[in-house]
């Protein structure tokens, strides 16, 4: 499996706009491009971090922009975009709790 870590600094007051755009883009990528989804985090240094998983790097590369409006929402909220980090998953011991 393949994963990518994304990191951004947002414009103050644009957090909800960013979250809405991220959700739209993530939902579209999952539905149309075969990704395994993503998690969005807010780091203690004020940056925002997303972690996305894919079956392979090639699938991610083939995925075009599936929701341009979602991308626009995200882009309008981003003050600074950091380089992405590409990861090959070696071991996966993350265990999700059962849904209530």
Long-range contacts (C-beta under 8 A, 24 or more apart in sequence): 1-36, 1-53, 1-54, 1-55, 1-56, 1-88, 1-89, 1-92, 2-53, 2-54, 2-55, 2-56, 2-57, 2-59, 2-60, 2-86, 2-87, 2-88, 2-89, 3-51, 3-52, 3-53, 3-54, 3-86, 3-87, 3-88, 3-89, 4-51, 4-52, 4-54, 4-60, 4-84, 4-85, 4-86, 4-87, 5-49, 5-50, 5-51, 5-84, 5-85, 5-87, 6-49, 6-50, 6-51, 6-52, 6-82, 6-84, 7-43, 7-47, 7-48, 7-49, 7-50, 7-81, 7-82, 7-84, 8-47, 8-48, 8-78, 8-79, 8-80, 8-81, 8-82, 9-46, 9-47, 9-48, 9-78, 9-79, 9-80, 9-82, 10-48, 10-77, 10-78, 10-79, 11-77, 11-78, 11-79, 14-76, 14-77, 15-77, 17-73, 17-76, 17-77, 18-48, 18-73, 18-74, 18-77, 18-78, 20-70, 20-73, 21-69, 21-70, 21-71, 21-72, 21-73, 21-74, 21-75, 21-76, 21-77, 22-50, 22-70, 22-74, 23-70, 24-67, 24-69, 24-70, 24-73, 25-66, 25-67, 25-70, 25-71, 25-74, 26-50, 26-52, 27-67, 28-66, 28-67, 28-70, 29-63, 29-66, 31-66, 32-63, 32-66, 33-59, 33-60, 33-62, 33-63, 33-66, 34-59, 34-63, 35-59, 35-60, 35-63, 47-82, 53-89, 57-86
